Amino acid sequence: MKNNNLIECGVSFIVALFSYLIIGPIIYALIYPYINGTLLSYASLFIPSLFTLLVLVILKRKRLIDDFRASRDRDFSLPLFFIFLSSSFIFLSLTSLFEGAKVNPAPLLEKILSLFISLLFIPIQITIEEYIFRILPYKAVEEEKMGGKRVYVLLSLISGLLFTLPHLFNKEVWAEGGYWAVIHYFLWGSLVMAGAIITKGFEFPLAMHLSNNLVVSIVANYKGSSLSSTSFFILENETSSPKAIMTFLLLFALEFIFFYTLKRRRHSECQE
């Protein structure tokens, strides 16, 4: 049974990775010459995500939904997910504005249409990435071993590395000071996996990833971004920085404090 689980996770990982990083981009490259306009170009970026979702639905069917349960006795909590999502979205939005984001001079209609594209496709994109880089590695480990410190650290580091490698093709990595973006991706991948292990669920990584990408695509994008949306505000920087890394570390710390406060309150209510 344990070997079957490992084999299934391994097969799902290889198929999803192959679909997302090879076949999906090939389809995108074949279609791209026939795409005209900023908005269509932006929407076409999600072709690999949509293709991978289709492949996974065909491959796993109902088991795909079951994979989003971190354990047999714990369902995915929508309230907890939305708490993480809303709090991190507000924090990241305010941070972007305080960093000096300026109003994007693009037409308002283009911003609104770009917003709808983001709301439609970005949840699919982050779900696919989280499934590949967090959920499948997490599910490959036996539940009984998940509490061990060695497994905790190793799994977080593996997730950070897996998350970083495909993002090395992003534009911000090759801009001046792009090594900060590489560090940012690795820390991000490692810490959200740590968050999944600590909270014993996937609400934390999914919410953090979704809030980050929505803020970048809708609220304040930055020049040279690989996510070529038309956001309402625009930042001048072209890549990550020590300040951006410290900001996201602060966000993670606040979310963990928030989670433990909420957990303690629920425990107190149960005792009463």
C-alpha positions, 0 to 999 in steps of 0.5 A, spaced: 500 500 500 505 504 501 509 503 495 503 503 491 502 510 494 509 512 492 509 510 485 502 513 484 505 520 486 511 519 482 507 517 476 503 523 477 509 528 478 512 526 472 506 526 468 504 533 471 511 536 470 512 533 463 505 536 461 507 543 465 514 544 463 515 541 456 508 539 452 504 545 455 510 550 453 510 547 446 503 548 445 504 555 447 510 556 442 506 553 436 500 558 438 503 564 440 505 567 432 497 567 431 496 571 437 495 579 437 494 584 442 496 585 449 490 581 453 491 575 448 498 574 449 497 575 457 492 570 457 496 565 452 501 564 458 496 560 462 496 555 456 501 550 460 497 550 466 490 549 462 493 543 459 496 540 465 490 541 468 486 537 463 491 531 463 491 531 471 483 530 470 484 525 465 489 521 469 487 521 476 479 523 476 476 523 483 483 522 486 485 529 484 481 532 489 482 527 494 490 529 493 488 536 496 487 533 503 493 532 507 491 526 511 485 521 511 482 525 517 483 532 515 479 535 509 481 541 506 478 547 510 475 553 506 474 558 511 482 557 513 484 558 506 480 564 505 483 567 512 490 566 509 488 569 502 485 575 505 490 577 510 496 576 505 493 579 500 491 585 504 498 585 507 502 584 500 497 590 497 499 595 502 506 593 502 506 594 494 503 601 495 508 603 500 514 601 496 512 607 491 507 603 486 505 608 481 498 608 477 499 604 471 497 609 465 494 603 461 487 604 459 482 603 464 478 598 460 485 594 459 486 593 466 479 591 468 479 586 462 486 583 465 483 583 472 478 578 469 483 574 466 487 574 472 481 572 476 480 566 471 486 563 470 491 565 476 487 560 481 488 554 476 496 556 475 497 556 482 493 550 483 497 546 478 504 549 481 502 547 488 500 540 486 507 539 483 511 542 487 508 541 494 502 537 494 505 531 491 512 531 494 508 531 501 503 526 499 509 521 497 511 521 504 508 516 509 503 520 514 507 517 520 513 520 518 511 527 517 512 529 524 520 527 524 524 533 524 529 530 518 523 529 514 520 536 515 527 539 513 528 535 507 522 535 504 522 543 505 528 544 502 526 539 496 520 543 495 524 549 495 529 546 489 523 544 485 520 550 485 526 554 484 528 550 478 523 552 473 523 559 475 530 560 473 527 561 466 523 567 468 525 574 466 527 577 473 532 572 474 536 574 468 535 582 470 541 585 474 541 583 481 537 577 479 540 572 484 536 575 489 530 572 485 533 566 485 534 566 493 527 569 493 524 563 489 528 558 494 526 561 500 518 561 498 518 554 496 521 552 502 517 556 507 510 554 504 512 547 504 514 548 511 507 551 512 504 545 509 507 541 514 506 545 520 499 547 519 498 539 516 494 542 510 495 545 504 490 551 505 497 555 507 501 554 501 495 555 496 493 561 499 500 564 500 501 563 492 494 565 490 495 572 494 502 573 491 500 572 484 494 576 484 497 582 487 502 582 482 498 581 476 492 585 479 494 590 484 502 592 482 506 589 477 513 590 476 517 592 470 520 586 466 515 581 470 514 574 467 507 575 468 505 580 463 498 583 466 496 590 466 495 591 473 492 598 476 499 600 479 506 599 477 513 598 480 519 600 477 524 594 480 525 589 475 527 583 480 527 581 487 531 585 492 533 584 500 528 588 502 522 584 498 525 578 501 525 581 508 518 583 507 515 576 505 519 573 511 515 578 515 509 576 512 510 568 513 512 570 520 505 574 521 501 568 518 504 563 522 502 567 529 495 568 526 495 561 525 497 559 532 493 564 535 486 562 531 488 554 533 489 556 541 482 560 541 479 554 537 482 549 543 480 554 548 473 554 545 473 546 545 475 545 552 469 550 554 
